[in-house]
Amino acid sequence: MKRRVPRPSELAPLLQFRKPQLSPTKRRLQSALTIDDLRRIAKRRTPKAAFDYTDGAAEEELSLARARQAFRDIEFHPTILRDVEKVDTGRTVLGDQVALPFGIAPTGFTRLMQTEGEIAGAHAAARAGIPFSLSTLGTCSIEDVKAANPHGRNWFQLYMWKDRNRSMALVERAAAAGFDTLLVTVDVPVAGARLRDTRNGMSIPPTLTLRTVLDAVPHPRWWFDLLTTEPLSFASLDRWPGTVAEYLDTMFDPTVTFEDLAWIKSQWPNKLVVKGIQTLDDARAVVDLGVTAFCCPITAAVSSTVRQCRSTCCRPLRVSSAVTRRFCWTPGSCPEPTSWPR
């Protein structure tokens, strides 16, 4: 093989240096190619208690592991020789159009992980043309979320409290703000044994103890954001001096029944989705109440340990001909039943 000295004109096209990214945030996001990459960044930049709240689940976290595995087990069976020059990802969800067939689910204590919290999520949902869901345990108010996403689809997720009047006051505020869907969570009648939170002494707002002060040293930006912005608290609830688990134990109402769900439906003027159905009998019951839809999320996975088949079923719960347009489901690895109920 004969070698030669390359000419300068041949080297020039190869010496094109990338323009440096001066924003550290954009630089980190550009290097994050997967959700796992984002998780590693978050773990590095966030105090242990805040990260474990977001990353953890109940007890031994078996249900959460099963749910993650269920999504990994999804297989696509693509067809071929179709015209895909123009792809439309839009779908009709609960009677209205969305740009993508998913939305941002409700999460509590969002400002623990990102200073703007739900406001940033609402802005992102508006740009993407998808629904944004605000949790009862959110750290931004109903009205602030509406202001951040004035023309988009805003949903409100409700935990029924022991104080029914306070619960329904939130529902009334969501309706007055123009939220088009109410998500009633029914699979967390009591607070779960979230062991990471208990071990970390997780509280809202975070308390300054010797442990948290030591943990602050490698996370100065997180503490700077916390201490120089609005105090971190439940936007819709009172401040609470104890741990998160203790607060939820005082808030969740274990006596909620189907009659209560019917009462909530009578008070809400728009679409109502029941969040947390895990059995066919319960699916039939909520359909008979006339709800708009129901879904089978993994709320229980982060609040309790549940059976794999119930938390990650890959098939729609076809409970009757009346329900064919009233279900959502989470994908998973459960086998198809030998026969569907009619």
C-alpha positions as MATLAB code, in Angstrom:
seq = 'MKRRVPRPSELAPLLQFRKPQLSPTKRRLQSALTIDDLRRIAKRRTPKAAFDYTDGAAEEELSLARARQAFRDIEFHPTILRDVEKVDTGRTVLGDQVALPFGIAPTGFTRLMQTEGEIAGAHAAARAGIPFSLSTLGTCSIEDVKAANPHGRNWFQLYMWKDRNRSMALVERAAAAGFDTLLVTVDVPVAGARLRDTRNGMSIPPTLTLRTVLDAVPHPRWWFDLLTTEPLSFASLDRWPGTVAEYLDTMFDPTVTFEDLAWIKSQWPNKLVVKGIQTLDDARAVVDLGVTAFCCPITAAVSSTVRQCRSTCCRPLRVSSAVTRRFCWTPGSCPEPTSWPR';
ca = [
       0.000    0.000    0.000;
       1.436    3.346   -1.062;
       1.119    6.226    1.401;
       1.220    9.955    0.777;
       1.144   13.213    2.669;
      -2.404   14.646    2.656;
      -2.903   18.026    1.063;
      -4.166   20.932    3.225;
      -7.258   21.221    1.031;
      -8.145   17.629    1.948;
      -7.726   18.254    5.673;
      -9.792   21.429    5.793;
     -13.240   19.757    5.528;
     -12.281   17.415    8.372;
     -11.278   20.232   10.752;
     -14.759   21.596   11.390;
     -15.021   22.115   15.132;
     -18.392   22.057   16.803;
     -19.547   25.346   18.253;
     -19.269   25.097   22.052;
     -22.503   25.031   24.043;
     -22.181   27.634   26.778;
     -25.369   26.728   28.619;
     -24.617   23.931   31.121;
     -28.269   22.859   31.129;
     -28.418   22.480   27.368;
     -25.050   20.758   27.429;
     -26.303   18.155   29.907;
     -29.513   17.559   27.989;
     -27.680   17.154   24.695;
     -25.574   14.404   26.250;
     -28.635   12.605   27.653;
     -29.717   10.138   25.001;
     -31.957    7.921   27.144;
     -34.173    8.118   30.226;
     -31.414    6.332   32.138;
     -29.035    9.142   31.181;
     -31.486   11.675   32.606;
     -31.802    9.599   35.769;
     -28.039    9.581   36.265;
     -27.908   13.365   35.835;
     -30.734   13.822   38.333;
     -29.096   11.535   40.881;
     -25.842   13.435   40.618;
     -27.461   16.862   41.022;
     -30.190   16.158   43.591;
     -30.069   15.470   47.343;
     -30.734   11.881   48.304;
     -34.150   12.420   49.937;
     -35.552   14.299   46.947;
     -34.121   11.854   44.429;
     -35.334    8.786   46.341;
     -38.844   10.219   46.558;
     -38.949   10.539   42.775;
     -37.100    7.324   41.989;
     -38.542    5.059   44.681;
     -41.718    3.142   45.366;
     -43.349    1.132   48.127;
     -41.825   -1.601   50.245;
     -39.393   -3.704   48.161;
     -40.457   -1.864   44.985;
     -41.467   -5.123   43.319;
     -44.427   -3.662   41.452;
     -42.345   -0.795   40.103;
     -39.739   -3.246   38.814;
     -42.473   -5.325   37.180;
     -43.967   -2.279   35.512;
     -40.612   -1.230   34.102;
     -40.002   -4.745   32.841;
     -43.437   -4.776   31.241;
     -42.566   -1.736   29.143;
     -39.236   -3.312   28.191;
     -41.110   -6.394   27.026;
     -43.247   -4.476   24.540;
     -42.714   -5.692   20.998;
     -43.687   -3.811   17.871;
     -44.741   -5.726   14.782;
     -44.263   -3.241   11.935;
     -45.981   -3.602    8.615;
     -44.106   -2.885    5.397;
     -44.648   -1.236    2.039;
     -46.844    1.538    3.392;
     -46.577    5.183    2.384;
     -45.006    6.824    5.448;
     -43.765   10.010    3.827;
     -46.286   11.950    5.908;
     -46.913   10.643    9.415;
     -49.715   11.967   11.595;
     -49.230   11.211   15.293;
     -52.395   13.033   16.313;
     -55.185   11.149   18.054;
     -58.539   11.838   19.614;
     -58.337   11.378   23.384;
     -61.513   11.715   25.433;
     -63.246   13.465   22.566;
     -60.586   16.075   21.812;
     -57.579   16.097   19.519;
     -54.016   15.769   20.810;
     -50.789   15.938   18.827;
     -49.365   12.750   20.373;
     -51.132    9.740   21.922;
     -49.955   10.402   25.485;
     -49.807   13.144   28.093;
     -47.924   14.246   31.201;
     -49.142   12.282   34.189;
     -49.744   13.872   37.601;
     -46.746   13.881   39.917;
     -46.499   15.228   43.445;
     -43.803   17.553   44.817;
     -42.557   18.352   41.322;
     -40.531   21.395   42.398;
     -38.343   19.074   44.449;
     -36.702   17.943   41.230;
     -37.010   21.056   39.065;
     -37.365   24.599   40.327;
     -40.209   25.585   38.002;
     -42.091   22.390   38.774;
     -45.520   22.017   37.211;
     -45.196   25.320   35.379;
     -42.370   23.869   33.289;
     -44.441   20.739   32.670;
     -47.450   22.779   31.574;
     -45.292   24.817   29.179;
     -43.840   21.611   27.724;
     -47.308   20.102   27.281;
     -48.499   23.246   25.515;
     -45.588   23.121   23.077;
     -46.113   19.428   22.380;
     -49.899   19.656   22.069;
     -50.578   17.042   24.768;
     -52.553   17.089   28.049;
     -50.944   18.130   31.315;
     -52.156   16.638   34.600;
     -51.818   18.501   37.903;
     -51.663   16.416   41.063;
     -53.480   17.181   44.298;
     -49.980   17.013   45.775;
     -48.589   19.482   43.252;
     -46.339   22.351   44.230;
     -47.948   24.883   41.870;
     -51.527   26.064   42.106;
     -54.408   25.217   39.786;
     -54.607   28.820   38.638;
     -50.866   29.086   37.940;
     -50.940   25.957   35.780;
     -53.875   27.338   33.808;
     -51.966   30.574   33.257;
     -48.950   28.604   32.008;
     -51.074   26.533   29.603;
     -54.068   28.778   28.840;
     -55.109   27.179   25.552;
     -54.026   23.590   26.158;
     -55.704   20.629   27.800;
     -55.298   20.701   31.574;
     -56.412   17.793   33.750;
     -56.671   17.711   37.543;
     -55.933   14.588   39.589;
     -57.922   14.236   42.808;
     -57.157   12.322   45.978;
     -60.282   12.259   48.108;
     -59.510   13.475   51.609;
     -61.239   12.836   54.872;
     -62.351   16.467   54.714;
     -64.748   16.223   51.761;
     -65.458   19.950   51.655;
     -61.787   20.763   51.103;
     -61.558   18.089   48.416;
     -64.509   19.451   46.517;
     -63.210   23.006   46.894;
     -60.244   21.905   44.760;
     -62.613   20.335   42.229;
     -64.557   23.585   42.023;
     -61.357   25.568   41.489;
     -60.289   23.226   38.683;
     -63.665   23.572   36.983;
     -63.600   27.362   37.348;
     -60.098   27.454   35.821;
     -61.275   25.529   32.753;
     -59.669   22.143   33.396;
     -61.434   19.755   31.027;
     -60.836   16.416   32.798;
     -60.889   15.211   36.396;
     -58.729   12.168   37.230;
     -60.041   10.508   40.390;
     -57.373    8.242   41.891;
     -58.949    5.244   43.616;
     -56.086    2.798   44.184;
     -54.440    4.537   47.149;
     -56.924    4.353   50.055;
     -54.061    4.619   52.536;
     -50.487    5.822   52.274;
     -48.029    3.129   51.262;
     -44.900    2.029   53.080;
     -42.381    4.001   51.066;
     -39.277    2.809   52.859;
     -36.805    5.139   51.192;
     -38.804    8.183   52.311;
     -39.067    6.864   55.860;
     -35.336    6.207   56.084;
     -34.538    9.627   54.640;
     -37.016   11.468   56.886;
     -38.522   13.009   53.763;
     -40.576   16.119   54.528;
     -42.157   19.040   52.665;
     -40.478   21.489   52.793;
     -37.123   19.756   53.425;
     -35.877   20.367   56.947;
     -32.324   21.402   57.747;
     -30.775   18.650   59.835;
     -27.171   17.543   60.146;
     -27.831   14.912   57.467;
     -29.382   17.363   54.997;
     -26.675   19.954   55.610;
     -23.993   17.377   54.820;
     -25.958   16.265   51.781;
     -26.130   19.885   50.594;
     -22.372   20.132   50.085;
     -22.281   18.199   46.772;
     -25.609   19.746   45.610;
     -25.160   23.520   46.002;
     -27.284   24.495   42.973;
     -30.284   22.510   44.206;
     -30.182   24.204   47.603;
     -29.602   27.610   46.006;
     -32.758   27.154   43.903;
     -34.699   25.943   46.943;
     -33.689   28.832   49.197;
     -33.996   31.645   46.629;
     -37.449   30.811   45.223;
     -40.922   30.548   46.715;
     -41.016   28.218   49.741;
     -41.599   24.626   48.694;
     -45.030   23.477   49.847;
     -48.211   21.854   48.624;
     -49.805   24.594   46.540;
     -53.315   23.300   47.205;
     -52.801   22.161   50.806;
     -51.578   23.369   54.164;
     -47.946   23.244   55.215;
     -47.071   20.131   57.193;
     -44.211   19.817   59.705;
     -43.893   16.026   59.578;
     -42.768   13.539   56.970;
     -44.573   12.951   53.694;
     -45.766    9.510   54.831;
     -47.252   10.967   58.020;
     -49.027   13.676   56.053;
     -50.564   11.267   53.573;
     -51.783    9.058   56.412;
     -53.773   11.996   57.747;
     -55.096   13.000   54.325;
     -56.210    9.867   52.445;
     -59.722    8.674   53.191;
     -59.970    4.858   53.406;
     -63.789    4.968   53.478;
     -64.299    6.146   49.870;
     -66.804    3.959   48.002;
     -68.548    3.814   44.647;
     -71.282    6.010   46.116;
     -68.670    8.687   46.777;
     -67.447    8.392   43.196;
     -70.994    8.931   41.953;
     -71.252   12.000   44.198;
     -67.993   13.405   42.799;
     -69.252   12.814   39.266;
     -72.434   14.730   40.045;
     -70.335   17.715   41.153;
     -67.963   17.763   38.174;
     -69.263   19.277   34.907;
     -66.686   17.885   32.475;
     -64.968   14.591   31.636;
     -64.240   12.233   34.533;
     -61.632    9.452   34.415;
     -61.213    6.876   37.175;
     -57.528    6.207   37.701;
     -56.443    2.911   39.218;
     -58.813    0.159   38.061;
     -57.273   -3.302   38.545;
     -60.134   -5.804   38.288;
     -62.917   -6.512   35.826;
     -65.584   -6.209   38.504;
     -64.399   -2.714   39.428;
     -64.255   -1.766   35.750;
     -67.871   -2.839   35.320;
     -68.892   -0.866   38.376;
     -67.372    2.438   37.256;
     -68.748    2.022   33.742;
     -72.200    1.557   35.219;
     -71.727    4.886   36.992;
     -71.249    6.550   33.604;
     -67.646    7.731   33.882;
     -65.977    8.997   30.730;
     -63.105    6.513   30.950;
     -60.983    4.505   33.321;
     -57.323    3.647   33.262;
     -55.009    1.117   34.847;
     -51.916    3.074   35.885;
     -49.174    2.060   38.286;
     -50.033    4.427   41.130;
     -50.259    1.375   43.336;
     -46.738    0.415   42.312;
     -45.328    3.462   44.046;
     -47.740    3.285   46.983;
     -48.166   -0.432   47.613;
     -47.195   -3.871   46.381;
     -49.830   -5.299   44.040;
     -50.178   -8.391   41.909;
     -48.301   -8.237   38.639;
     -51.303   -9.175   36.535;
     -53.310   -6.280   37.959;
     -50.726   -3.516   37.693;
     -49.289   -4.253   34.247;
     -51.982   -5.954   32.205;
     -51.403   -5.469   28.516;
     -54.992   -6.085   27.427;
     -57.917   -3.675   27.586;
     -60.515   -4.481   30.210;
     -63.376   -5.248   27.835;
     -66.122   -5.568   30.376;
     -69.141   -4.999   28.161;
     -70.126   -3.591   24.805;
     -70.732   -0.276   26.569;
     -67.108    0.001   27.606;
     -65.467   -0.361   24.211;
     -64.821    3.387   24.079;
     -64.215    3.832   27.796;
     -60.938    2.216   28.640;
     -57.271    2.942   28.814;
     -54.658    0.406   29.774;
     -50.990    0.040   30.518;
     -48.952   -2.266   28.303;
     -47.391   -5.278   29.902;
     -46.663   -8.945   29.664;
     -49.811  -10.668   30.941;
     -51.126  -13.372   28.613;
     -54.444  -12.827   26.896;
     -57.338  -14.479   28.733;
     -58.756  -17.572   27.098;
     -62.088  -15.749   26.786;
     -63.234  -12.175   27.295;
     -66.368  -11.430   29.311;
     -69.254  -10.229   27.204;
];
